[in-house]
Amino acid sequence: MANALVSIQIIPKTKNGEDVIPYVDAAIEVIEQAGVKYQVNPLETTMEGELTELFQTIEKMNEKMVALGCPSIISQVKVVYKPDGVSMDALTEKYR
């Protein structure tokens, strides 16, 4: 069972002030390639998995932004860590 939920809002600075949505799409693709469970929300994306793996995924997301030409990136991150297990479904089931 997963021991962490990590929500990330990635805000890349683009070279020429381009729309950031294609960059955010590329960041979400990095999450998809990592194979972790995730949910895209309007202002952030939440991932579920092992804390170390999720932090590595965030690092890869930032590296992808640099590879796409972004001179800097802000990553706003929220973490829920529970060694005996945590899930998005368990935290939100009463709202569904």
C-alpha atoms as an extended CHARMM CRD file, in Angstrom:
* protein
*
        96  EXT
         1         1  MET       CA              0.0000000000        0.0000000000        0.0000000000  PROA      1               0.0000000000
         2         2  ALA       CA              1.1300000000        3.5410000000       -0.7490000000  PROA      2               0.0000000000
         3         3  ASN       CA              2.5850000000        5.5360000000        2.1320000000  PROA      3               0.0000000000
         4         4  ALA       CA              2.2180000000        9.0170000000        0.6520000000  PROA      4               0.0000000000
         5         5  LEU       CA              0.0580000000       11.4120000000       -1.2850000000  PROA      5               0.0000000000
         6         6  VAL       CA              1.8620000000       14.2820000000       -2.9400000000  PROA      6               0.0000000000
         7         7  SER       CA              0.1000000000       17.1440000000       -4.6830000000  PROA      7               0.0000000000
         8         8  ILE       CA              2.1030000000       19.3150000000       -7.0280000000  PROA      8               0.0000000000
         9         9  GLN       CA              1.3970000000       22.5130000000       -8.8760000000  PROA      9               0.0000000000
        10        10  ILE       CA              4.1950000000       23.1480000000      -11.3290000000  PROA      10              0.0000000000
        11        11  ILE       CA              4.5880000000       26.7140000000      -12.5930000000  PROA      11              0.0000000000
        12        12  PRO       CA              7.2440000000       26.9550000000      -15.2930000000  PROA      12              0.0000000000
        13        13  LYS       CA              8.6780000000       30.2790000000      -16.3810000000  PROA      13              0.0000000000
        14        14  THR       CA              8.8010000000       30.2110000000      -20.1620000000  PROA      14              0.0000000000
        15        15  LYS       CA             11.4300000000       31.9310000000      -22.2690000000  PROA      15              0.0000000000
        16        16  ASN       CA              9.0730000000       34.1880000000      -24.1940000000  PROA      16              0.0000000000
        17        17  GLY       CA              5.9850000000       34.2080000000      -21.9980000000  PROA      17              0.0000000000
        18        18  GLU       CA              4.3150000000       31.3570000000      -23.8620000000  PROA      18              0.0000000000
        19        19  ASP       CA              1.1810000000       29.6710000000      -22.5430000000  PROA      19              0.0000000000
        20        20  VAL       CA              2.2490000000       27.2350000000      -19.8120000000  PROA      20              0.0000000000
        21        21  ILE       CA             -0.4570000000       24.6190000000      -20.4760000000  PROA      21              0.0000000000
        22        22  PRO       CA              1.6650000000       22.6020000000      -22.9590000000  PROA      22              0.0000000000
        23        23  TYR       CA              4.4510000000       22.5770000000      -20.3540000000  PROA      23              0.0000000000
        24        24  VAL       CA              2.0570000000       21.4120000000      -17.6430000000  PROA      24              0.0000000000
        25        25  ASP       CA              0.8710000000       18.6870000000      -20.0350000000  PROA      25              0.0000000000
        26        26  ALA       CA              4.4920000000       17.5810000000      -20.4290000000  PROA      26              0.0000000000
        27        27  ALA       CA              4.9140000000       17.5040000000      -16.6390000000  PROA      27              0.0000000000
        28        28  ILE       CA              1.8040000000       15.3320000000      -16.3060000000  PROA      28              0.0000000000
        29        29  GLU       CA              3.2430000000       13.0370000000      -18.9730000000  PROA      29              0.0000000000
        30        30  VAL       CA              6.2710000000       12.5340000000      -16.7040000000  PROA      30              0.0000000000
        31        31  ILE       CA              3.9010000000       11.3840000000      -13.9460000000  PROA      31              0.0000000000
        32        32  GLU       CA              2.1600000000        9.0420000000      -16.3630000000  PROA      32              0.0000000000
        33        33  GLN       CA              5.4940000000        7.5460000000      -17.4290000000  PROA      33              0.0000000000
        34        34  ALA       CA              6.4110000000        7.0000000000      -13.7650000000  PROA      34              0.0000000000
        35        35  GLY       CA              3.4640000000        4.6200000000      -13.5010000000  PROA      35              0.0000000000
        36        36  VAL       CA              2.1260000000        6.0150000000      -10.2300000000  PROA      36              0.0000000000
        37        37  LYS       CA             -1.5440000000        6.5200000000       -9.5230000000  PROA      37              0.0000000000
        38        38  TYR       CA             -2.4910000000       10.1560000000      -10.0610000000  PROA      38              0.0000000000
        39        39  GLN       CA             -5.4260000000       12.5020000000      -10.3980000000  PROA      39              0.0000000000
        40        40  VAL       CA             -5.3650000000       15.7730000000      -12.3010000000  PROA      40              0.0000000000
        41        41  ASN       CA             -7.3400000000       18.5750000000      -10.6680000000  PROA      41              0.0000000000
        42        42  PRO       CA             -7.8670000000       22.1500000000      -11.8630000000  PROA      42              0.0000000000
        43        43  LEU       CA             -4.9970000000       23.6750000000       -9.8640000000  PROA      43              0.0000000000
        44        44  GLU       CA             -2.7530000000       20.7330000000       -8.9960000000  PROA      44              0.0000000000
        45        45  THR       CA             -2.1330000000       17.0580000000       -9.6130000000  PROA      45              0.0000000000
        46        46  THR       CA             -2.1280000000       14.5160000000       -6.7850000000  PROA      46              0.0000000000
        47        47  MET       CA              0.0320000000       11.3920000000       -6.9140000000  PROA      47              0.0000000000
        48        48  GLU       CA             -0.2100000000        8.2950000000       -4.7210000000  PROA      48              0.0000000000
        49        49  GLY       CA              2.7420000000        6.0120000000       -3.9950000000  PROA      49              0.0000000000
        50        50  GLU       CA              5.9400000000        5.6350000000       -2.0690000000  PROA      50              0.0000000000
        51        51  LEU       CA              7.3050000000        8.9750000000       -0.8590000000  PROA      51              0.0000000000
        52        52  THR       CA             10.7870000000        8.4740000000       -2.3480000000  PROA      52              0.0000000000
        53        53  GLU       CA              9.3640000000        7.5570000000       -5.7460000000  PROA      53              0.0000000000
        54        54  LEU       CA              7.0280000000       10.5550000000       -5.7390000000  PROA      54              0.0000000000
        55        55  PHE       CA              9.8430000000       12.9780000000       -4.8990000000  PROA      55              0.0000000000
        56        56  GLN       CA             11.9300000000       11.4420000000       -7.7010000000  PROA      56              0.0000000000
        57        57  THR       CA              8.9960000000       12.0290000000      -10.0520000000  PROA      57              0.0000000000
        58        58  ILE       CA              8.8710000000       15.6890000000       -9.0190000000  PROA      58              0.0000000000
        59        59  GLU       CA             12.5850000000       15.9780000000       -9.7400000000  PROA      59              0.0000000000
        60        60  LYS       CA             12.0240000000       14.4990000000      -13.2200000000  PROA      60              0.0000000000
        61        61  MET       CA              9.1410000000       16.9220000000      -13.8220000000  PROA      61              0.0000000000
        62        62  ASN       CA             11.4200000000       19.8590000000      -13.0770000000  PROA      62              0.0000000000
        63        63  GLU       CA             14.1800000000       18.4040000000      -15.2550000000  PROA      63              0.0000000000
        64        64  LYS       CA             11.6520000000       18.0540000000      -18.1010000000  PROA      64              0.0000000000
        65        65  MET       CA             10.7740000000       21.7440000000      -17.8080000000  PROA      65              0.0000000000
        66        66  VAL       CA             14.4580000000       22.6660000000      -18.0710000000  PROA      66              0.0000000000
        67        67  ALA       CA             14.8200000000       20.3600000000      -21.0910000000  PROA      67              0.0000000000
        68        68  LEU       CA             11.9170000000       22.2220000000      -22.7040000000  PROA      68              0.0000000000
        69        69  GLY       CA             13.7680000000       25.5120000000      -22.2400000000  PROA      69              0.0000000000
        70        70  CYS       CA             12.3090000000       26.9030000000      -19.0240000000  PROA      70              0.0000000000
        71        71  PRO       CA             14.8960000000       29.0190000000      -17.1840000000  PROA      71              0.0000000000
        72        72  SER       CA             13.1680000000       28.4310000000      -13.8270000000  PROA      72              0.0000000000
        73        73  ILE       CA             10.2790000000       26.5170000000      -12.2900000000  PROA      73              0.0000000000
        74        74  ILE       CA              8.2030000000       26.9230000000       -9.1460000000  PROA      74              0.0000000000
        75        75  SER       CA              6.9130000000       23.6310000000       -7.7380000000  PROA      75              0.0000000000
        76        76  GLN       CA              4.3580000000       23.9840000000       -4.9720000000  PROA      76              0.0000000000
        77        77  VAL       CA              4.1570000000       20.6610000000       -3.1350000000  PROA      77              0.0000000000
        78        78  LYS       CA              1.8920000000       19.2570000000       -0.4280000000  PROA      78              0.0000000000
        79        79  VAL       CA              2.6130000000       15.9150000000        1.2400000000  PROA      79              0.0000000000
        80        80  VAL       CA              0.6160000000       13.4810000000        3.3260000000  PROA      80              0.0000000000
        81        81  TYR       CA              2.8940000000       10.7670000000        4.7130000000  PROA      81              0.0000000000
        82        82  LYS       CA              1.4770000000        7.8220000000        6.6130000000  PROA      82              0.0000000000
        83        83  PRO       CA              3.8140000000        4.8170000000        6.9420000000  PROA      83              0.0000000000
        84        84  ASP       CA              0.9600000000        2.3280000000        7.4840000000  PROA      84              0.0000000000
        85        85  GLY       CA             -0.8110000000        3.4380000000        4.3120000000  PROA      85              0.0000000000
        86        86  VAL       CA             -2.8140000000        6.2180000000        2.7470000000  PROA      86              0.0000000000
        87        87  SER       CA             -4.8890000000        6.5660000000       -0.4050000000  PROA      87              0.0000000000
        88        88  MET       CA             -6.7330000000        9.2450000000       -2.3300000000  PROA      88              0.0000000000
        89        89  ASP       CA             -9.8570000000        7.0880000000       -2.3130000000  PROA      89              0.0000000000
        90        90  ALA       CA             -9.8810000000        6.6680000000        1.4690000000  PROA      90              0.0000000000
        91        91  LEU       CA             -9.4880000000       10.4050000000        2.0340000000  PROA      91              0.0000000000
        92        92  THR       CA            -12.2140000000       11.4080000000       -0.4030000000  PROA      92              0.0000000000
        93        93  GLU       CA            -14.7570000000        8.5490000000       -0.2880000000  PROA      93              0.0000000000
        94        94  LYS       CA            -17.2140000000       10.4670000000        1.8980000000  PROA      94              0.0000000000
        95        95  TYR       CA            -17.4660000000       13.1220000000       -0.8370000000  PROA      95              0.0000000000
        96        96  ARG       CA            -18.3000000000       10.7200000000       -3.6410000000  PROA      96              0.0000000000
